[in-house]
Amino acid sequence: MFLQEKETGNLVKIMDVAVLSNPTEPDVVVRSQQGEEEQDPEPVPKQGLIFPSGESLPRCWLDANYRTA
């Protein structure tokens, strides 16, 4: 799965979609698609990612208490 960094607009490949959809995990490991080769995996905050269409990530992926708010 590919997402986009909010600040730079660069595409990143999500290494573990289960971690992405887990609201108790604040970070997700990605590989940046910048340049000709995939970059080394690095953790990034999920708050800084969006879908390539510009939509935000679902609240249930970011907030463990989304049902009570």
DSSP file (Angstrom, degrees, kcal/mol; ACC not computed):
  #  RESIDUE AA STRUCTURE BP1 BP2  ACC     N-H-->O    O-->H-N    N-H-->O    O-->H-N    TCO  KAPPA ALPHA  PHI   PSI    X-CA   Y-CA   Z-CA
    1    1 A M              0   0    0      0, 0.0    13,-3.0     0, 0.0     2,-0.4   0.000 360.0 360.0 360.0 140.2    0.0    0.0    0.0
    2    2 A F  E     +A   13   0A   0     11,-0.2     2,-0.3     9,-0.0    11,-0.2  -0.916 360.0 174.1-113.7 138.1    1.2    3.5   -0.8
    3    3 A L  E     -A   12   0A   0      9,-2.5     9,-2.9    -2,-0.4     2,-0.4  -0.766  25.4-119.4-127.7 177.5    0.5    6.7    1.1
    4    4 A Q  E     -AB  11  50A   0     46,-3.2    46,-2.6    -2,-0.3     2,-0.3  -0.949  19.2-119.7-124.6 140.5    1.8   10.2    0.7
    5    5 A E  E  >  - B   0  49A   0      5,-2.6     4,-1.8    -2,-0.4    44,-0.2  -0.631  19.8-141.4 -76.1 134.0    3.7   12.4    3.2
    6    6 A K  T  4 S+     0   0    0     42,-2.8    -1,-0.1    -2,-0.3    43,-0.1   0.928  95.6  41.9 -61.4 -47.1    1.7   15.6    4.0
    7    7 A E  T  4 S+     0   0    0     41,-0.3    -1,-0.2     1,-0.2    42,-0.1   0.905 128.9  23.1 -72.2 -43.8    4.7   17.9    4.1
    8    8 A T  T  4 S-     0   0    0      2,-0.1    -2,-0.2     0, 0.0    -1,-0.2   0.732  88.3-132.6 -99.4 -24.3    6.7   16.7    1.1
    9    9 A G     <  +     0   0    0     -4,-1.8     2,-0.1     1,-0.3    -3,-0.1   0.488  55.3 147.3  81.6   2.7    4.2   15.0   -1.1
   10   10 A N        -     0   0    0     -6,-0.1    -5,-2.6     1,-0.1    -1,-0.3  -0.445  49.8-118.9 -72.6 143.7    6.5   12.0   -1.5
   11   11 A L  E     -A    4   0A   0     -7,-0.2    22,-2.4    -2,-0.1     2,-0.4  -0.603  29.9-167.6 -79.0 143.0    5.0    8.6   -1.9
   12   12 A V  E     -AC   3  32A   0     -9,-2.9    -9,-2.5    -2,-0.3     2,-0.5  -0.987  18.1-131.4-131.5 144.0    5.9    6.0    0.8
   13   13 A K  E     -AC   2  31A   0     18,-2.8    18,-1.8    -2,-0.4     2,-0.4  -0.838  22.5-132.3 -95.1 125.2    5.3    2.3    0.8
   14   14 A I  E     - C   0  30A   0    -13,-3.0     3,-0.2    -2,-0.5    16,-0.2  -0.647  13.7-162.8 -78.3 126.4    3.7    0.9    4.0
   15   15 A M  S    S+     0   0    0     14,-2.4     2,-0.3    -2,-0.4    -1,-0.1   0.780  79.5  24.2 -83.3 -27.9    5.7   -2.1    5.2
   16   16 A D    >>  -     0   0    0     13,-0.5     4,-1.5     1,-0.1     3,-0.5  -0.857  58.7-171.8-142.5 102.9    2.9   -3.5    7.5
   17   17 A V  H 3> S+     0   0    0     -2,-0.3     4,-2.0     1,-0.2     5,-0.1   0.799  87.0  63.5 -65.9 -29.2   -0.7   -2.6    6.9
   18   18 A A  H 34 S+     0   0    0      1,-0.2     4,-0.5     2,-0.2    -1,-0.2   0.890 104.3  46.8 -62.9 -38.7   -1.7   -4.2   10.2
   19   19 A V  H X4 S+     0   0    0     -3,-0.5     3,-0.8     1,-0.2     6,-0.3   0.885 108.9  56.2 -68.9 -38.3    0.4   -1.6   12.1
   20   20 A L  H 3< S+     0   0    0     -4,-1.5    -2,-0.2     1,-0.2    -1,-0.2   0.898 110.9  42.6 -59.5 -42.1   -1.1    1.2   10.0
   21   21 A S  T 3< S+     0   0    0     -4,-2.0    -1,-0.2     3,-0.0    -2,-0.2   0.484  91.5  98.6 -87.1  -1.8   -4.7    0.3   10.9
   22   22 A N    X   -     0   0    0     -3,-0.8     3,-1.6    -4,-0.5    39,-0.1  -0.778  60.7-158.6 -87.0 112.6   -3.8   -0.3   14.6
   23   23 A P  T 3  S+     0   0    0      0, 0.0    41,-0.5     0, 0.0    -1,-0.1   0.638  87.3  63.4 -70.4 -12.1   -4.8    2.9   16.5
   24   24 A T  T 3  S+     0   0    0     39,-0.1    38,-0.1    40,-0.1    -5,-0.0   0.561  87.6  80.7 -86.8  -7.2   -2.5    2.2   19.4
   25   25 A E    <   -     0   0    0     -3,-1.6    21,-0.1    -6,-0.3    -1,-0.1  -0.884  58.6-172.1 -99.0 113.9    0.6    2.4   17.2
   26   26 A P        +     0   0    0      0, 0.0    20,-2.6     0, 0.0    21,-0.4   0.748  69.3  45.5 -77.7 -22.2    1.6    6.0   16.6
   27   27 A D  E     - D   0  45A   0     18,-0.3     2,-0.3    19,-0.1     0, 0.0  -0.824  62.8-161.5-121.1 158.8    4.2    5.2   14.0
   28   28 A V  E     - D   0  44A   0     16,-2.5    16,-2.3    -2,-0.3     2,-0.4  -0.991  25.5-117.5-136.9 144.3    4.4    3.0   10.9
   29   29 A V  E     + D   0  43A   0     -2,-0.3   -14,-2.4    14,-0.2   -13,-0.5  -0.701  42.0 173.3 -85.6 129.5    7.5    1.7    9.1
   30   30 A V  E     -CD  14  42A   0     12,-2.6    12,-2.3    -2,-0.4     2,-0.5  -0.857  31.7-136.6-131.1 163.7    7.7    2.9    5.5
   31   31 A R  E     -C   13   0A   0    -18,-1.8   -18,-2.8    -2,-0.3     2,-0.1  -0.993  29.8-129.2-120.0 120.6   10.1    2.9    2.5
   32   32 A S  E     -C   12   0A   0     -2,-0.5     7,-2.0     8,-0.5   -20,-0.2  -0.443   7.2-152.9 -69.3 140.4   10.3    6.2    0.7
   33   33 A Q        +     0   0    0    -22,-2.4     2,-0.3     5,-0.2    -1,-0.1   0.163  52.4 128.5 -98.5  16.2    9.8    6.0   -3.0
   34   34 A Q        +     0   0    0    -23,-0.2     3,-0.3   -24,-0.0     2,-0.1  -0.568  64.2   6.5 -75.6 132.2   11.9    9.1   -3.7
   35   35 A G  S    S-     0   0    0     -2,-0.3     4,-0.1     1,-0.2     3,-0.0  -0.417 108.9 -55.4  91.7-169.9   14.7    8.5   -6.3
   36   36 A E  S    S+     0   0    0     -2,-0.1     2,-0.3     2,-0.1    -1,-0.2   0.761 118.4  44.8 -82.0 -26.3   15.3    5.5   -8.5
   37   37 A E  S    S-     0   0    0     -3,-0.3     2,-0.1     1,-0.0    -5,-0.0  -0.860  92.6 -97.8-120.0 153.4   15.6    2.9   -5.7
   38   38 A E        -     0   0    0     -2,-0.3    -5,-0.2    -5,-0.1     2,-0.1  -0.429  43.8-128.8 -63.7 140.8   13.5    2.3   -2.6
   39   39 A Q        -     0   0    0     -7,-2.0     3,-0.1     1,-0.2    -1,-0.1  -0.353  34.7 -76.9 -85.1 169.9   15.1    3.8    0.5
   40   40 A D        -     0   0    0      1,-0.1    -8,-0.5    -9,-0.1    -1,-0.2  -0.331  59.4 -92.4 -64.5 148.4   15.8    2.0    3.7
   41   41 A P        +     0   0    0      0, 0.0   -10,-0.2     0, 0.0    -1,-0.1  -0.351  52.1 173.7 -62.4 142.0   12.8    1.4    6.0
   42   42 A E  E     -D   30   0A   0    -12,-2.3   -12,-2.6    -3,-0.1     2,-0.3  -0.993  32.3-112.4-148.9 145.4   12.2    4.1    8.6
   43   43 A P  E     +D   29   0A   0      0, 0.0   -14,-0.2     0, 0.0   -16,-0.0  -0.588  35.9 178.6 -78.3 139.6    9.4    4.8   11.1
   44   44 A V  E     -D   28   0A   0    -16,-2.3   -16,-2.5    -2,-0.3     2,-0.2  -0.977  35.7 -98.3-135.4 151.0    7.3    7.8   10.6
   45   45 A P  E >   -D   27   0A   0      0, 0.0     3,-1.4     0, 0.0   -18,-0.3  -0.478  23.8-137.9 -68.5 136.6    4.3    9.2   12.5
   46   46 A K  G >  S+     0   0    0    -20,-2.6     3,-1.9     1,-0.3    11,-0.2   0.798 100.2  70.6 -63.9 -27.6    0.9    8.2   11.0
   47   47 A Q  G 3  S+     0   0    0    -21,-0.4    -1,-0.3     1,-0.3    10,-0.1   0.749  93.6  57.5 -60.6 -23.5   -0.3   11.7   11.6
   48   48 A G  G <  S+     0   0    0     -3,-1.4   -42,-2.8   -42,-0.1   -41,-0.3   0.275  94.5  86.1 -92.5  11.5    2.0   12.9    8.9
   49   49 A L  E <   +B    5   0A   0     -3,-1.9     8,-0.6   -44,-0.2     2,-0.3  -0.849  46.9 172.8-116.4 149.6    0.5   10.6    6.2
   50   50 A I  E     -BE   4  56A   0    -46,-2.6   -46,-3.2    -2,-0.3     6,-0.2  -0.910  40.9 -89.8-139.2 167.3   -2.5   11.0    3.8
   51   51 A F    >   -     0   0    0      4,-2.8     3,-2.6    -2,-0.3   -48,-0.1  -0.490  42.6-110.5 -72.9 152.3   -3.8    9.0    0.9
   52   52 A P  T 3  S+     0   0    0      0, 0.0    -1,-0.1     0, 0.0   -49,-0.1   0.743 119.0  63.9 -57.1 -22.1   -2.4    9.9   -2.5
   53   53 A S  T 3  S-     0   0    0      2,-0.1     3,-0.1     1,-0.0    -2,-0.0   0.583 122.2-106.7 -76.3  -9.3   -5.9   11.3   -3.3
   54   54 A G  S <  S+     0   0    0     -3,-2.6     2,-0.2     1,-0.3    -1,-0.0   0.348  75.9 136.0  99.7  -5.4   -5.4   13.9   -0.6
   55   55 A E        -     0   0    0      1,-0.1    -4,-2.8    -5,-0.1    -1,-0.3  -0.478  55.7-114.9 -76.4 146.9   -7.8   12.3    1.9
   56   56 A S  B     -E   50   0A   0     -6,-0.2    -6,-0.2    -2,-0.2    -1,-0.1  -0.333  36.7 -94.0 -72.5 160.2   -6.9   12.0    5.5
   57   57 A L        -     0   0    0     -8,-0.6    -1,-0.1   -11,-0.2     5,-0.1  -0.444  54.9 -87.2 -69.9 151.3   -6.4    8.6    7.2
   58   58 A P    >>  -     0   0    0      0, 0.0     3,-1.7     0, 0.0     4,-0.6  -0.305  31.5-126.2 -60.2 143.0   -9.5    7.2    8.9
   59   59 A R  H >> S+     0   0    0      1,-0.3     4,-2.7     2,-0.2     3,-1.2   0.828 108.2  65.0 -60.2 -32.9   -9.8    8.4   12.5
   60   60 A C  H 34 S+     0   0    0      1,-0.3    -1,-0.3     2,-0.2     6,-0.1   0.645  99.8  53.3 -68.4 -13.4  -10.1    4.8   13.7
   61   61 A W  H <4 S+     0   0    0     -3,-1.7    -1,-0.3   -39,-0.1    -2,-0.2   0.640 119.2  33.1 -88.0 -18.2   -6.5    4.2   12.5
   62   62 A L  H << S+     0   0    0     -3,-1.2     2,-0.5    -4,-0.6    -2,-0.2   0.721 114.4  51.0-109.9 -28.8   -5.2    7.1   14.5
   63   63 A D    ><  -     0   0    0     -4,-2.7     3,-1.4     1,-0.1    -1,-0.2  -0.944  53.9-163.6-124.9 113.3   -7.2    7.4   17.7
   64   64 A A  T 3  S+     0   0    0    -41,-0.5     3,-0.3    -2,-0.5    -1,-0.1   0.735  95.6  51.2 -65.6 -21.5   -7.8    4.4   20.0
   65   65 A N  T >>  +     0   0    0      1,-0.2     3,-1.0   -42,-0.1     4,-0.8  -0.025  69.7 124.7-103.7  29.5  -10.7    6.3   21.6
   66   66 A Y  T <4  +     0   0    0     -3,-1.4     3,-0.2     1,-0.3    -1,-0.2   0.762  68.8  58.0 -63.0 -25.3  -12.5    7.2   18.5
   67   67 A R  T 34 S+     0   0    0     -3,-0.3    -1,-0.3     1,-0.2    -2,-0.1   0.770 105.4  48.8 -77.4 -24.9  -15.7    5.6   19.6
   68   68 A T  T <4        0   0    0     -3,-1.0    -1,-0.2     1,-0.2    -2,-0.2   0.605 360.0 360.0 -91.1 -11.7  -16.0    7.7   22.8
   69   69 A A     <        0   0    0     -4,-0.8    -1,-0.2    -3,-0.2    -2,-0.1   0.468 360.0 360.0 -86.9 360.0  -15.4   11.1   21.2
